[in-house]
Amino acid sequence: MISEEKRREKYLIDDVPFIREQEVSETTAEIPFFKLRPSRIIKTLLIAEDNDLNYEILEEQLEMYGIHCVRAVNGKECVQLFEGAPSGTYDAILMDMQMPVMNGLDAARAIRALPFPEAKQIPVIALTANAYLEDAQKCKEAGMNDHMSKPVQIEQIIRTVEKWMK
């Protein structure tokens, strides 16, 4: 025998309308893309990140703030992209520290050694799992402006980049 309360629960659950998957995807496709407060000064970031998932998450969050991202999968590619781009293409560089081919420290040194003024001025910010003070010091010695330990809140990244752009 089912109690009155159990019958009521069964009734409530059985009468809940379910939406077919097709209806969900059609409905969500109509929802306009929502952007958070766009950054007033950051337009494009060069991001050196070898991990696909880390990059995709970072890119998705930054684009919600209206920030365009360009990816380098290692330090060498980061240097090449920066060197080959017209002046003013990138507002800052977010640099992972541990990457194949060329690590973040060597990439920062190579960028700072390039023979044009922007190479000395562009903010280079380390985004790394290394949270020790000695790691931050190594980043500074390599010519980086700042050091942020992962995981990092996206708002913190934006504030840090904007601080160094001023």
N, C-alpha and C positions, 0 to 999 in steps of 0.2 A: 504494500500500500504506500502511495506517495503522499507525503504531507502537503497541506495547502501551500506552504511556503515553497516547497520544491516545485510544485505545479506552476506557481507564479514565476519562479526563476526560469523554468523550462519555457513557459509562454513568452516571457520577455526575450529570451535568447532566440527562440525559434522565429519570432516576428521581426528581428533586426534585419533590415534590408541589406543585402550584400551587393557590392558593385563589382561587375565583371572587370577583369584586368584591362580589357580593351577600353572600357569606359574610363578607367583611371588614367591611362596614358593619353587618351584624347582630351580629358579634362585638364591634366597637368600641362599639356602642351600649350594650352590657351593662357596659362598664367604668365603675366609679363615678368621678364627678368628683373629682379630687384637689386638695385645697387645701393650700397651703404654710402655714407658721406664720402664722396670722392676726395682723394688727396688733392690739395690745392697746388702742390708743386711737383709731386712725383708723377711722371708720365710713363717712363720705361725703365725697367730694371734688367740688368744682365745678371742671370743667376747661374752660378757654377754648382751643379748638383748632379752626382752620378746615379743616385737612387731614384728610379722612376716614380715610385709612390710618393716619396718626400717632395719631389718637384711638382707632381700633379696636385697635391694638397696645397702647397704653397702658391702655385699659380692660380688655382681656383679661388683661394681666399683673397689674393691680391687683386685679381680681376673684379671681385665684388666691390672693390674700392676704386675701380676705374684705372688700375695700373696694368699696363701691358708688360708682359714678361718675355724675355728671350733666354733660351737655355743653352748652356754649354755643359757637356757631359763630363768634362775633365778640365783641369787647370790650363793645359796647353790650348784647348779649344777656346777657353775663356779669353786668353791673351790674344789669340788670333782674331776672334770676333771683335774685341775691343779695338785692336790695332787697325782692323780693316774697315771699321765703321766711320762715317763722317763725324766730325766734331759735334758734340751735343746730342748724339743719338741716345746715350744712356745717362740716366740721372745718378745712378749708383750701381755698385756691384755687390751682390750677396754671394759670399764665397764659402763653400763647404771646405773643410780642412783635409779630410781623407778621401782622395779621389785617385783613380788610376792615371797613368801616364805622367801627370804632373800634379802634385798636391797643392793645396791652397796657399801655403806659405811661399812656395816657389813661384806660383802664379802671381801673387801680389808683388813680389820682388821684381818679376819680369815686367809687369805693368808699370810700376814706378820707374823702371829703367828706360822706358820708351822715350824717344826723343821729341816729344811734343808736350806743351803745357798741361793739357787736360789729363795726361797720364799721372801727373803729380797732384792734381786737384780732385779728381773724382773720388767720392767716398767709397771705400772698400770695407765691407763689414763681414766679419767671420760669423757664419752660422754653423755651429759644431756641437757635437756631443761632449767635447772636451771642456770641462767646467773648471779646471784648476787655474789658479793665478798664474802659474808658469806658462800655461797655454795662452792666456790673454797677453802676457808679456812677449811671447814669441810672435804673436800676431802684430803687436805694436812695432816690434823690431823689424818685421817684414814689410812695414809700411801701411798696415791696415789702420783704419780710423777707430774701429770698435770691434768688440767680441761679444757674441750672444750665444748662450748655451741652449741647445735644443732640449726639450720642446720649448718653442717661443710663441707667445701670443701674437697674432698678426698685428694687432694695434701697437704692440711694443716695437715690432719691426718698422712699421710706418713712422712712428715717433722718432725712432733712432735715425732712420734715413733722412727724415725731414730736418732733424737737428744738425746733421753733418752737411746738408745742402745749403744751409743758411750762411 
